[in-house]
Amino acid sequence: MNDTLVEALNEQMNFEFYSAHVYLAMAAYCSAESLDGFANFFIVQAEEERFHAMKIYKFLNDRGRRATLAGMDTPKNEYASMLEVFEAGYHHEQVNTKRFYHLSDLAWNDREHATIGFLKWFIDEQVEEEALFDGIIQKLKRIDKDSNAFYMMDADFAARSFTPPAGE
């Protein structure tokens, strides 16, 4: 791998750690609103993002390159509604998808086939992440002021957990 690609992978690894930070801030907002199921949803999201970061960390090390950690910005901590939280999460995932497309373009330009194969998993994951957030946003818009449906969603999210993919 050339240095430009290594630097870009390190930036993405750090963005994944930042993403975990973003989702933990969202979880804290939900907890402060006594919505523990929604908080759990974002705690699980944070776990997934840390897993993604470590996947890149391991890939860099396996390729004989060094993973380098950087500081991160403070995430947004205040929201006006649960819909705003999920819309912010959806936007964050869209930004992340573009970042993986850019990484994939860099790998393609260098004919770095191992990295191309590695990044395919992340691109597929981003399709799932965007669909997840978009689906939740659509449900939140439909239930609007129906508190029963809202609290049913909260209860459903309380049962959510993260299990790393087999073989990872």
C-alpha positions, 0 to 999 in steps of 0.5 A, a space after each residue: 500500500 502506498 502512503 496516501 492509502 495508509 494515511 486515508 485508512 488511518 483517517 477512516 479508522 479515527 473517523 470510526 472511533 469518532 463515530 462511536 463517540 457521536 453515538 455515545 453522545 446520542 445515547 447520553 441524550 436518550 438516557 437523559 430523556 429517560 428513553 433507555 431503549 433508544 439509548 441502548 440503540 445508540 450504545 450498540 451503534 457505538 460498539 459497532 463503530 469501535 468494531 469497525 475501527 479495530 477492523 481497520 486497525 488490524 488490517 493495517 497491522 496485518 499489512 505491515 503498516 502502522 495504525 496511528 490514533 488522532 484526537 477527535 472533535 466534541 460531538 453534538 450533545 443536545 437535540 430537540 427531538 428523537 427524530 432530530 437524533 436519528 436524522 443526525 445519525 442518518 446524515 453521519 452514516 451518509 458522510 461515512 459512506 462517501 468516505 468509504 467510496 473515496 477509500 475504495 477509489 484510492 485503492 482502485 487507482 492503485 490496483 490495491 486488490 487486497 484493500 479493495 476486497 477489504 473495503 467491500 465489506 464496509 461498503 455493504 455495511 454502509 448500505 445496511 446502516 443507511 437503510 436502518 436509519 432511514 427506516 427508523 426515521 420513516 417510522 418516527 415520522 409515521 408515529 408522530 404523536 402516538 406515544 404508545 407506538 413511540 414507547 413500543 419502539 423504545 422497548 424494542 430497541 432495549 433488546 438490541 445487541 451487538 454480535 461481531 460477524 462470525 470469523 471477525 
